[in-house]
């Protein structure tokens, strides 16, 4: 469900493999389990938009890094809005 999104860490852009409200997997190397990373989750077509957040790396393989978000309301709103857009189903959370 990460279609069209990328994660930006230290000005480097990484394609997203999988995305949920709690976790993310992206194509990236050089990270280790336990690392806490500041990131920007944004659209591939608009790198200036998106939302800031952080994650804790839970595993780092040869080409894929997996992390759990340190959630904020802004991050959850952004992810839920994106999932709603991709699936065509309006969000029932955060609608006001």
N, C-alpha and C positions, 0 to 999 in steps of 0.2 A: 503493500500500500504506500510505498514511498515514491510512487511514480511522479517524475518531474521535480523531485526534491533532491537537494544535496546538503551535505553537512560541511561547514567551513570551520576549520581548526587552524589557528595560527596562520591565517591567510592562504591556507591550502584547501582546495576543493576536493571532496571525496564523494563518489557516487554511493547512494544508499541501496542496500540489498534488501533489507526488511525494516519495517517500522511499526511500532505499536505505541500506546500511550505510556508504556513503562520501559521500553527498550528499543535499541536500534542496532543494526548490523550494517557496516559500511566497508567498502573496499579501501583498505588503508593499512600501512605497515609502520613499524617503529614505535608501537605502543606496547605496554605491558599490563598484565592484570594488576588491578589496584590503582592504576593511574587515574587521577581526576582531571578531566579535560573541560575547558571552557569551549563553547561552540556556538555557532549560529546555524539554525535550521532554516533553509530558505529555498525558494524556487530556483531552478536552474536558469530560468529566463529573467530573473530579477534578483541579482545577488545583493542588492542594497536593502531589500526588504527582509522579511522573516522574523525570527524570534531568537533571542539569546537564551542560553541555558548551559547546563553542565551535565556530565555523566561520569560514572565510574566504570572503567574498563573491567569486564568480567573474564574475557578471554581474547587472546590475540594470536591468530594463526598466521600462516604464511602470507595470505593476502586479505584476510577478513578480520576485522576487529568488531567485537560485540561489547555493548555497554548498556548499563541501566541508567536511566535518567534520574537526576536529582530534581524531582518535579516541582514546577511552579504553575500557578494558574495560567499565566501567559503561554507557557509551553503546552499545557494541556489543551487550551483553547485552539492554538494553532494546529496541533496534530488532529484534534477532533474535527476541526473545520476542513482540513485537508482530506481526511478520510471520508467525510460527508460529500465533499466535492467529487472525489474519485468514484465513490460507489453510487452517487446519485441519490443518497438517502439523507434527508435533512437531520442535523444533530438535534437531539432532545436535551442535551446538556448545554448550559451556558447560552441559552437563547435570548436572555433579557439583557 
